[in-house]
Amino acid sequence: MKINSMIFISSVIEQEKSISMMKTFEYDIRPVKGDIMDDPGFHNGYEVVKVSINYASNECFV
């Protein structure tokens, strides 16, 4: 299944500034709400808060 992982980043100093980033990868196990995803691009893992699954296209958005 294709996993599209999205993370939203915002500044605590300049709260009106934010950015979203997406990473796509193939994986046999789909994430569920509450999972902690580790990413070498970030020092800490981040928690999965929402998962949308599209079985027709065999992908999910996290």
Gaussian input, Z-matrix of N, CA and C with variables (Angstrom, degrees):
# hf/3-21g

backbone

0 1
 N
 C     1     B1
 C     2     B2     1     A1
 N     3     B3     2     A2     1     D1
 C     4     B4     3     A3     2     D2
 C     5     B5     4     A4     3     D3
 N     6     B6     5     A5     4     D4
 C     7     B7     6     A6     5     D5
 C     8     B8     7     A7     6     D6
 N     9     B9     8     A8     7     D7
 C    10    B10     9     A9     8     D8
 C    11    B11    10    A10     9     D9
 N    12    B12    11    A11    10    D10
 C    13    B13    12    A12    11    D11
 C    14    B14    13    A13    12    D12
 N    15    B15    14    A14    13    D13
 C    16    B16    15    A15    14    D14
 C    17    B17    16    A16    15    D15
 N    18    B18    17    A17    16    D16
 C    19    B19    18    A18    17    D17
 C    20    B20    19    A19    18    D18
 N    21    B21    20    A20    19    D19
 C    22    B22    21    A21    20    D20
 C    23    B23    22    A22    21    D21
 N    24    B24    23    A23    22    D22
 C    25    B25    24    A24    23    D23
 C    26    B26    25    A25    24    D24
 N    27    B27    26    A26    25    D25
 C    28    B28    27    A27    26    D26
 C    29    B29    28    A28    27    D27
 N    30    B30    29    A29    28    D28
 C    31    B31    30    A30    29    D29
 C    32    B32    31    A31    30    D30
 N    33    B33    32    A32    31    D31
 C    34    B34    33    A33    32    D32
 C    35    B35    34    A34    33    D33
 N    36    B36    35    A35    34    D34
 C    37    B37    36    A36    35    D35
 C    38    B38    37    A37    36    D36
 N    39    B39    38    A38    37    D37
 C    40    B40    39    A39    38    D38
 C    41    B41    40    A40    39    D39
 N    42    B42    41    A41    40    D40
 C    43    B43    42    A42    41    D41
 C    44    B44    43    A43    42    D42
 N    45    B45    44    A44    43    D43
 C    46    B46    45    A45    44    D44
 C    47    B47    46    A46    45    D45
 N    48    B48    47    A47    46    D46
 C    49    B49    48    A48    47    D47
 C    50    B50    49    A49    48    D48
 N    51    B51    50    A50    49    D49
 C    52    B52    51    A51    50    D50
 C    53    B53    52    A52    51    D51
 N    54    B54    53    A53    52    D52
 C    55    B55    54    A54    53    D53
 C    56    B56    55    A55    54    D54
 N    57    B57    56    A56    55    D55
 C    58    B58    57    A57    56    D56
 C    59    B59    58    A58    57    D57
 N    60    B60    59    A59    58    D58
 C    61    B61    60    A60    59    D59
 C    62    B62    61    A61    60    D60
 N    63    B63    62    A62    61    D61
 C    64    B64    63    A63    62    D62
 C    65    B65    64    A64    63    D63
 N    66    B66    65    A65    64    D64
 C    67    B67    66    A66    65    D65
 C    68    B68    67    A67    66    D66
 N    69    B69    68    A68    67    D67
 C    70    B70    69    A69    68    D68
 C    71    B71    70    A70    69    D69
 N    72    B72    71    A71    70    D70
 C    73    B73    72    A72    71    D71
 C    74    B74    73    A73    72    D72
 N    75    B75    74    A74    73    D73
 C    76    B76    75    A75    74    D74
 C    77    B77    76    A76    75    D75
 N    78    B78    77    A77    76    D76
 C    79    B79    78    A78    77    D77
 C    80    B80    79    A79    78    D78
 N    81    B81    80    A80    79    D79
 C    82    B82    81    A81    80    D80
 C    83    B83    82    A82    81    D81
 N    84    B84    83    A83    82    D82
 C    85    B85    84    A84    83    D83
 C    86    B86    85    A85    84    D84
 N    87    B87    86    A86    85    D85
 C    88    B88    87    A87    86    D86
 C    89    B89    88    A88    87    D87
 N    90    B90    89    A89    88    D88
 C    91    B91    90    A90    89    D89
 C    92    B92    91    A91    90    D90
 N    93    B93    92    A92    91    D91
 C    94    B94    93    A93    92    D92
 C    95    B95    94    A94    93    D93
 N    96    B96    95    A95    94    D94
 C    97    B97    96    A96    95    D95
 C    98    B98    97    A97    96    D96
 N    99    B99    98    A98    97    D97
 C   100   B100    99    A99    98    D98
 C   101   B101   100   A100    99    D99
 N   102   B102   101   A101   100   D100
 C   103   B103   102   A102   101   D101
 C   104   B104   103   A103   102   D102
 N   105   B105   104   A104   103   D103
 C   106   B106   105   A105   104   D104
 C   107   B107   106   A106   105   D105
 N   108   B108   107   A107   106   D106
 C   109   B109   108   A108   107   D107
 C   110   B110   109   A109   108   D108
 N   111   B111   110   A110   109   D109
 C   112   B112   111   A111   110   D110
 C   113   B113   112   A112   111   D111
 N   114   B114   113   A113   112   D112
 C   115   B115   114   A114   113   D113
 C   116   B116   115   A115   114   D114
 N   117   B117   116   A116   115   D115
 C   118   B118   117   A117   116   D116
 C   119   B119   118   A118   117   D117
 N   120   B120   119   A119   118   D118
 C   121   B121   120   A120   119   D119
 C   122   B122   121   A121   120   D120
 N   123   B123   122   A122   121   D121
 C   124   B124   123   A123   122   D122
 C   125   B125   124   A124   123   D123
 N   126   B126   125   A125   124   D124
 C   127   B127   126   A126   125   D125
 C   128   B128   127   A127   126   D126
 N   129   B129   128   A128   127   D127
 C   130   B130   129   A129   128   D128
 C   131   B131   130   A130   129   D129
 N   132   B132   131   A131   130   D130
 C   133   B133   132   A132   131   D131
 C   134   B134   133   A133   132   D132
 N   135   B135   134   A134   133   D133
 C   136   B136   135   A135   134   D134
 C   137   B137   136   A136   135   D135
 N   138   B138   137   A137   136   D136
 C   139   B139   138   A138   137   D137
 C   140   B140   139   A139   138   D138
 N   141   B141   140   A140   139   D139
 C   142   B142   141   A141   140   D140
 C   143   B143   142   A142   141   D141
 N   144   B144   143   A143   142   D142
 C   145   B145   144   A144   143   D143
 C   146   B146   145   A145   144   D144
 N   147   B147   146   A146   145   D145
 C   148   B148   147   A147   146   D146
 C   149   B149   148   A148   147   D147
 N   150   B150   149   A149   148   D148
 C   151   B151   150   A150   149   D149
 C   152   B152   151   A151   150   D150
 N   153   B153   152   A152   151   D151
 C   154   B154   153   A153   152   D152
 C   155   B155   154   A154   153   D153
 N   156   B156   155   A155   154   D154
 C   157   B157   156   A156   155   D155
 C   158   B158   157   A157   156   D156
 N   159   B159   158   A158   157   D157
 C   160   B160   159   A159   158   D158
 C   161   B161   160   A160   159   D159
 N   162   B162   161   A161   160   D160
 C   163   B163   162   A162   161   D161
 C   164   B164   163   A163   162   D162
 N   165   B165   164   A164   163   D163
 C   166   B166   165   A165   164   D164
 C   167   B167   166   A166   165   D165
 N   168   B168   167   A167   166   D166
 C   169   B169   168   A168   167   D167
 C   170   B170   169   A169   168   D168
 N   171   B171   170   A170   169   D169
 C   172   B172   171   A171   170   D170
 C   173   B173   172   A172   171   D171
 N   174   B174   173   A173   172   D172
 C   175   B175   174   A174   173   D173
 C   176   B176   175   A175   174   D174
 N   177   B177   176   A176   175   D175
 C   178   B178   177   A177   176   D176
 C   179   B179   178   A178   177   D177
 N   180   B180   179   A179   178   D178
 C   181   B181   180   A180   179   D179
 C   182   B182   181   A181   180   D180
 N   183   B183   182   A182   181   D181
 C   184   B184   183   A183   182   D182
 C   185   B185   184   A184   183   D183

   B1=1.4524
   B2=1.5298
   B3=1.3232
   B4=1.4556
   B5=1.5285
   B6=1.3307
   B7=1.4602
   B8=1.5265
   B9=1.3252
   B10=1.4602
   B11=1.5226
   B12=1.3148
   B13=1.4605
   B14=1.5221
   B15=1.3301
   B16=1.4657
   B17=1.5170
   B18=1.3359
   B19=1.4539
   B20=1.5230
   B21=1.3108
   B22=1.4620
   B23=1.5165
   B24=1.3255
   B25=1.4598
   B26=1.5211
   B27=1.3395
   B28=1.4565
   B29=1.5178
   B30=1.2978
   B31=1.4541
   B32=1.5258
   B33=1.3193
   B34=1.4637
   B35=1.5233
   B36=1.3275
   B37=1.4658
   B38=1.5239
   B39=1.3189
   B40=1.4678
   B41=1.5231
   B42=1.3182
   B43=1.4609
   B44=1.5253
   B45=1.3166
   B46=1.4591
   B47=1.5171
   B48=1.3279
   B49=1.4573
   B50=1.5218
   B51=1.3249
   B52=1.4564
   B53=1.5226
   B54=1.3183
   B55=1.4598
   B56=1.5230
   B57=1.3113
   B58=1.4601
   B59=1.5282
   B60=1.3179
   B61=1.4549
   B62=1.5242
   B63=1.3381
   B64=1.4538
   B65=1.5326
   B66=1.3254
   B67=1.4608
   B68=1.5263
   B69=1.3177
   B70=1.4578
   B71=1.5263
   B72=1.3321
   B73=1.4470
   B74=1.5128
   B75=1.3147
   B76=1.4604
   B77=1.5195
   B78=1.3362
   B79=1.4602
   B80=1.5148
   B81=1.3183
   B82=1.4621
   B83=1.5291
   B84=1.3181
   B85=1.4673
   B86=1.5182
   B87=1.3280
   B88=1.4585
   B89=1.5309
   B90=1.3443
   B91=1.4576
   B92=1.5269
   B93=1.3219
   B94=1.4632
   B95=1.5179
   B96=1.3171
   B97=1.4588
   B98=1.5283
   B99=1.3213
   B100=1.4543
   B101=1.5193
   B102=1.3416
   B103=1.4674
   B104=1.5216
   B105=1.3199
   B106=1.4574
   B107=1.5222
   B108=1.3244
   B109=1.4590
   B110=1.5261
   B111=1.3232
   B112=1.4589
   B113=1.5181
   B114=1.3337
   B115=1.4505
   B116=1.5165
   B117=1.3334
   B118=1.4600
   B119=1.5258
   B120=1.3295
   B121=1.4619
   B122=1.5151
   B123=1.3228
   B124=1.4541
   B125=1.5203
   B126=1.3344
   B127=1.4689
   B128=1.5227
   B129=1.3095
   B130=1.4624
   B131=1.5153
   B132=1.3153
   B133=1.4533
   B134=1.5161
   B135=1.3057
   B136=1.4511
   B137=1.5187
   B138=1.3208
   B139=1.4599
   B140=1.5163
   B141=1.3277
   B142=1.4568
   B143=1.5286
   B144=1.3411
   B145=1.4682
   B146=1.5265
   B147=1.3511
   B148=1.4570
   B149=1.5183
   B150=1.3263
   B151=1.4565
   B152=1.5260
   B153=1.3349
   B154=1.4680
   B155=1.5197
   B156=1.3329
   B157=1.4596
   B158=1.5234
   B159=1.3285
   B160=1.4506
   B161=1.5251
   B162=1.3249
   B163=1.4608
   B164=1.5266
   B165=1.3318
   B166=1.4614
   B167=1.5253
   B168=1.3334
   B169=1.4688
   B170=1.5355
   B171=1.3368
   B172=1.4679
   B173=1.5261
   B174=1.3384
   B175=1.4597
   B176=1.5192
   B177=1.3225
   B178=1.4504
   B179=1.5266
   B180=1.3202
   B181=1.4641
   B182=1.5189
   B183=1.3309
   B184=1.4620
   B185=1.5101
   A1=108.39
   A2=116.01
   A3=121.22
   A4=108.87
   A5=116.80
   A6=122.88
   A7=107.86
   A8=116.82
   A9=123.03
   A10=107.23
   A11=116.34
   A12=121.94
   A13=109.11
   A14=116.48
   A15=121.46
   A16=109.35
   A17=115.82
   A18=120.78
   A19=107.92
   A20=115.57
   A21=122.33
   A22=107.77
   A23=116.34
   A24=122.16
   A25=107.98
   A26=116.10
   A27=120.47
   A28=109.46
   A29=116.04
   A30=123.14
   A31=110.31
   A32=116.99
   A33=119.46
   A34=110.38
   A35=116.98
   A36=121.16
   A37=110.43
   A38=116.82
   A39=122.16
   A40=107.56
   A41=117.00
   A42=122.19
   A43=113.65
   A44=118.59
   A45=119.86
   A46=111.63
   A47=117.85
   A48=121.08
   A49=109.67
   A50=115.95
   A51=120.96
   A52=108.70
   A53=115.25
   A54=121.39
   A55=107.72
   A56=116.71
   A57=120.47
   A58=107.79
   A59=114.78
   A60=121.06
   A61=107.99
   A62=116.99
   A63=120.57
   A64=109.53
   A65=114.45
   A66=121.68
   A67=106.74
   A68=117.35
   A69=122.18
   A70=109.45
   A71=115.58
   A72=120.63
   A73=109.80
   A74=116.84
   A75=123.51
   A76=108.73
   A77=116.05
   A78=120.26
   A79=108.80
   A80=117.37
   A81=121.85
   A82=113.21
   A83=117.40
   A84=121.63
   A85=108.02
   A86=116.55
   A87=118.54
   A88=109.79
   A89=117.23
   A90=120.66
   A91=111.10
   A92=116.48
   A93=122.60
   A94=108.55
   A95=116.16
   A96=122.02
   A97=109.39
   A98=115.88
   A99=121.38
   A100=113.92
   A101=117.89
   A102=120.26
   A103=110.00
   A104=116.23
   A105=121.57
   A106=106.84
   A107=116.26
   A108=121.40
   A109=108.67
   A110=115.99
   A111=120.81
   A112=108.67
   A113=115.55
   A114=121.03
   A115=107.44
   A116=118.93
   A117=119.78
   A118=113.45
   A119=118.27
   A120=121.15
   A121=113.65
   A122=117.16
   A123=122.35
   A124=108.36
   A125=116.82
   A126=120.34
   A127=112.03
   A128=117.62
   A129=121.50
   A130=109.54
   A131=116.39
   A132=120.06
   A133=109.66
   A134=116.67
   A135=119.93
   A136=109.35
   A137=115.15
   A138=121.39
   A139=111.30
   A140=116.17
   A141=121.74
   A142=107.43
   A143=116.90
   A144=120.51
   A145=112.57
   A146=117.35
   A147=119.62
   A148=109.18
   A149=117.14
   A150=122.41
   A151=108.07
   A152=116.65
   A153=122.39
   A154=107.96
   A155=116.34
   A156=121.33
   A157=109.89
   A158=116.44
   A159=122.61
   A160=106.68
   A161=116.77
   A162=120.98
   A163=112.17
   A164=118.08
   A165=120.95
   A166=111.57
   A167=116.71
   A168=119.69
   A169=112.22
   A170=116.40
   A171=122.35
   A172=112.26
   A173=116.42
   A174=120.21
   A175=110.07
   A176=114.96
   A177=119.71
   A178=109.46
   A179=114.21
   A180=121.53
   A181=107.54
   A182=115.57
   A183=121.91
   A184=108.60
   D1=140.59
   D2=176.50
   D3=-82.34
   D4=123.71
   D5=179.78
   D6=-105.17
   D7=121.77
   D8=176.11
   D9=-105.52
   D10=102.11
   D11=-176.90
   D12=-94.11
   D13=120.97
   D14=-179.94
   D15=-113.45
   D16=136.37
   D17=175.78
   D18=-129.02
   D19=137.48
   D20=179.27
   D21=-107.04
   D22=126.39
   D23=-176.47
   D24=-118.56
   D25=133.08
   D26=176.97
   D27=-137.86
   D28=159.20
   D29=-179.13
   D30=-92.93
   D31=136.24
   D32=175.74
   D33=-78.03
   D34=-20.91
   D35=178.97
   D36=-83.44
   D37=-47.36
   D38=179.78
   D39=-115.29
   D40=85.26
   D41=-171.22
   D42=-65.78
   D43=-19.61
   D44=178.59
   D45=-79.38
   D46=-10.50
   D47=178.67
   D48=-96.14
   D49=125.47
   D50=177.13
   D51=-151.00
   D52=162.29
   D53=-179.81
   D54=-146.85
   D55=150.28
   D56=173.87
   D57=-118.38
   D58=143.09
   D59=179.88
   D60=-128.70
   D61=147.16
   D62=179.21
   D63=-131.74
   D64=136.52
   D65=175.43
   D66=-123.80
   D67=133.78
   D68=-179.29
   D69=-116.59
   D70=134.40
   D71=178.29
   D72=-150.39
   D73=161.56
   D74=176.97
   D75=-94.63
   D76=136.23
   D77=179.15
   D78=-155.62
   D79=147.42
   D80=-178.26
   D81=-83.77
   D82=-19.89
   D83=-178.80
   D84=-112.42
   D85=129.08
   D86=-179.95
   D87=-90.30
   D88=142.83
   D89=177.51
   D90=-68.53
   D91=156.89
   D92=175.05
   D93=-127.31
   D94=159.63
   D95=179.58
   D96=-55.31
   D97=132.66
   D98=179.95
   D99=99.65
   D100=-17.86
   D101=176.07
   D102=-62.57
   D103=150.08
   D104=173.12
   D105=-105.55
   D106=121.62
   D107=179.88
   D108=-101.78
   D109=121.55
   D110=175.27
   D111=-88.15
   D112=140.99
   D113=-179.77
   D114=-140.46
   D115=125.43
   D116=-178.76
   D117=-62.64
   D118=-16.42
   D119=177.56
   D120=-75.76
   D121=-14.85
   D122=-179.99
   D123=-125.74
   D124=146.29
   D125=-177.14
   D126=-70.36
   D127=-32.13
   D128=179.74
   D129=-115.01
   D130=155.98
   D131=172.85
   D132=-73.71
   D133=169.50
   D134=177.16
   D135=-131.65
   D136=150.24
   D137=-174.58
   D138=-87.21
   D139=136.83
   D140=175.65
   D141=-74.40
   D142=123.35
   D143=-178.78
   D144=-107.99
   D145=-19.68
   D146=-179.97
   D147=-155.12
   D148=140.98
   D149=176.91
   D150=-131.06
   D151=123.96
   D152=174.70
   D153=-113.57
   D154=126.63
   D155=-175.32
   D156=-112.66
   D157=134.15
   D158=173.94
   D159=-120.07
   D160=96.54
   D161=-177.29
   D162=-67.97
   D163=-27.88
   D164=179.67
   D165=-63.93
   D166=-37.28
   D167=179.80
   D168=-102.54
   D169=3.42
   D170=178.34
   D171=56.70
   D172=47.58
   D173=179.29
   D174=-145.57
   D175=160.68
   D176=174.81
   D177=-139.47
   D178=154.63
   D179=177.28
   D180=-111.95
   D181=129.76
   D182=-177.13
   D183=-117.70

